[in-house]
Amino acid sequence: MKMKNRMRKKLMVMSAAAVMGVSLFASSPLAMASAGENNKKEKKPRFEFGLIADAQYCDCEPAGTRYYRESLDKLSAAAQTLNQHNLAFTVQLGDIIDRDVESFSEIIPVYNQVEGKKYSVLGNHDFPVPTDKVIDILEMPKQYYDFSHKGFRFVVLDTNDLSLYANPEGSEKYNQALSLYEQLKASGAENAQTWNGGLSQNQITWLEGVLKDAEANEEKVIVFGHMPIYPKNNHNVWNDEYLIKVMESAGNVVAYFNGHNHVGNYARKNGIYYVNFQGMVETEESNAYSVIKIFKDRIEIDGFGREPDRVLDLKKIKEHK
């Protein structure tokens, strides 16, 4: 009996020593430094980029909640904030003007106050002149294009490709747009609006090729478009369901970012996040723009003004796949 008691006491001492050892190691400078490094890695993004939607500038009187002239000051204020961040690039999601070609010469210098690389998306209000001239004015490489940065492929779509405002009446694309619009109208689709548009088959074929190339390069994909595609809304791209199928089939698209619907929207479907950013032109004083932070396991949207903060968990994407 005495022998058993001595053994029990010995085991208790060994167990306590083991616990103390772990506790001592956990509180040691080496362990604390290691934990600090891990926390630092979790907090520091791989890169950041700026995002602006629907400045829609015009030297015009306000209409409803749209204060066109105020967009100059709002965009300038956004530039000052964005320049405080180490941004890889900045994207404006379309409708940088509202209607007049002269507005480009006033708003673009303000957009250029944002330091670093800048990219533009074509919006439905950006066509007081033909598409080719708008591309030149905005210094875009093409009507739709893509670029890569640190393991991500960024795809810029033209959701006005088939539309009744960006194509000359009687042209092949105009006729295709009219046919698509009339089909949607006849079916009672809520996005059968003349201020929406769609993607041509040529653009969709191009997109499929880009997504395959991104897969071969093991890149995650973020797609930019002016118009939303999900959830259902009267602002959506005309062939929204087709575009969703293309992106879901690719398996590497993690997010679709857009403007157009000024009140904003948010949803997640089959592993893809859909974020509709709010329009800068809305309200007399409040602003709306964002800094997007890319981490290994998540995307953080740091919203300014009316734009809310969001966290898009990329681990959920992996679970879905």
Secondary structure by P-SEA (a helix, b strand, c coil): caaaaaaaaaaaaaaaaaaaaaaaaaacaaaaaaaaaaaaaaacccccbbbbcccccccccccccccccaaaaaaaaaaaaaaaccccccccccccccccccccccccccccccccbbbbbbccccccccaaaaaaaacccccccccccccbbbbbbccccccccccccccaaaaaaaaaaaaaaaaccccccccbbbbcaaaaaaaaaaaaaaaaabbbbbbbbcccccccccccccaaaaaaaaaaaacccccccccccccccccccccbbbbbbbbccccccbbbbbbbbbcccbbbbbccccbbbbbbcaaaaaaac
